[in-house]
Amino acid sequence: MTETPRQRARIETEAQITAIGNRMIDDEGVDGLSLRAIARELGVVSSAVYRYVKSRDELLTILIRDAFTQIADAVDEALAGERSVRVLALTMLDWSRTYPNRWSLIYGTPIAGYEAPREETVVPGTRIMVALASLVAESATGTEAANGAGAARGAQSAEAQELSATLEPLRQGLDELGLDYDDSVILETITVWVAIVGLINGLRFGQFGPGFGDVEDDLMSGVVGRLGA
């Protein structure tokens, strides 16, 4: 369906608001966000902006969704060239270097008084983890084929049953996304995900101290390799 001039104008204005908001995040972090400042930059009165963004919380949701989409797009593009956990992890690391404040917005400390609406952030926010689970599943399938898929299967041990119950909330979340993986894939995905995000957070937030700037990629490759991913 052809867009009307009014619809095009709205889409363009919303894109401008997102771009300005991203720049504010890049420059000053969340504390730099201001709907009044956005209105000034757009050359409109403050009340006009509220026709597009009703509140600062709504602006945060837009920017969080946009950041999740940007980093996931970067990962998808990289994986189109080489499907590996290492490529996924290095792409996330590189994006975090380019946009450290946007990384903090989506993977850093929760914002006081703000709760992201699930219906708007879950799908973009889980795209990379879904890609990671797919890579882990592909690797697990290859390992099973090499070792004999049915050789180790049988009745679940008590420990395996307990693990299965523990992972149930995550399994349900994957089910919502139309994904069905066994417990070993889910647990391996969690392990690798925590290692990747934890390392990037440690580097971006200075938790390891100075001296890592020139070796971040090597460090990430080493961690991923140590996990066998």
Secondary structure in CASP SS format (residue, H / E / C, confidence):
PFRMAT SS
TARGET T0000
AUTHOR 0000-0000-0000
METHOD secondary structure of the structure
MODEL  1
M C 1.00
T C 1.00
E C 1.00
T C 1.00
P H 1.00
R H 1.00
Q H 1.00
R H 1.00
A H 1.00
R H 1.00
I H 1.00
E H 1.00
T H 1.00
E H 1.00
A H 1.00
Q H 1.00
I H 1.00
T H 1.00
A H 1.00
I H 1.00
G H 1.00
N H 1.00
R H 1.00
M H 1.00
I H 1.00
D H 1.00
D H 1.00
E H 1.00
G C 1.00
V H 1.00
D H 1.00
G H 1.00
L C 1.00
S C 1.00
L H 1.00
R H 1.00
A H 1.00
I H 1.00
A H 1.00
R H 1.00
E H 1.00
L H 1.00
G C 1.00
V C 1.00
V C 1.00
S H 1.00
S H 1.00
A H 1.00
V H 1.00
Y C 1.00
R C 1.00
Y C 1.00
V C 1.00
K C 1.00
S C 1.00
R H 1.00
D H 1.00
E H 1.00
L H 1.00
L H 1.00
T H 1.00
I H 1.00
L H 1.00
I H 1.00
R H 1.00
D H 1.00
A H 1.00
F H 1.00
T H 1.00
Q H 1.00
I H 1.00
A H 1.00
D H 1.00
A H 1.00
V H 1.00
D H 1.00
E H 1.00
A H 1.00
L H 1.00
A H 1.00
G H 1.00
E C 1.00
R C 1.00
S C 1.00
V H 1.00
R H 1.00
V H 1.00
L H 1.00
A H 1.00
L H 1.00
T H 1.00
M H 1.00
L H 1.00
D H 1.00
W H 1.00
S H 1.00
R H 1.00
T H 1.00
Y C 1.00
P H 1.00
N H 1.00
R H 1.00
W H 1.00
S H 1.00
L H 1.00
I H 1.00
Y H 1.00
G C 1.00
T C 1.00
P C 1.00
I C 1.00
A C 1.00
G C 1.00
Y C 1.00
E C 1.00
A C 1.00
P C 1.00
R H 1.00
E H 1.00
E H 1.00
T H 1.00
V H 1.00
V H 1.00
P H 1.00
G H 1.00
T H 1.00
R H 1.00
I H 1.00
M H 1.00
V H 1.00
A H 1.00
L H 1.00
A H 1.00
S H 1.00
L H 1.00
V H 1.00
A H 1.00
E H 1.00
S H 1.00
A H 1.00
T H 1.00
G H 1.00
T H 1.00
E H 1.00
A H 1.00
A H 1.00
N H 1.00
G C 1.00
A C 1.00
G C 1.00
A C 1.00
A C 1.00
R C 1.00
G C 1.00
A C 1.00
Q C 1.00
S C 1.00
A H 1.00
E H 1.00
A H 1.00
Q H 1.00
E H 1.00
L H 1.00
S H 1.00
A H 1.00
T H 1.00
L C 1.00
E H 1.00
P H 1.00
L H 1.00
R H 1.00
Q H 1.00
G H 1.00
L H 1.00
D H 1.00
E H 1.00
L C 1.00
G C 1.00
L C 1.00
D C 1.00
Y C 1.00
D C 1.00
D H 1.00
S H 1.00
V H 1.00
I H 1.00
L H 1.00
E H 1.00
T H 1.00
I H 1.00
T H 1.00
V H 1.00
W H 1.00
V H 1.00
A H 1.00
I H 1.00
V H 1.00
G H 1.00
L H 1.00
I H 1.00
N H 1.00
G H 1.00
L H 1.00
R H 1.00
F C 1.00
G C 1.00
Q C 1.00
F C 1.00
G C 1.00
P C 1.00
G C 1.00
F C 1.00
G C 1.00
D C 1.00
V C 1.00
E H 1.00
D H 1.00
D H 1.00
L H 1.00
M H 1.00
S H 1.00
G H 1.00
V H 1.00
V H 1.00
G H 1.00
R H 1.00
L C 1.00
G C 1.00
A C 1.00
END
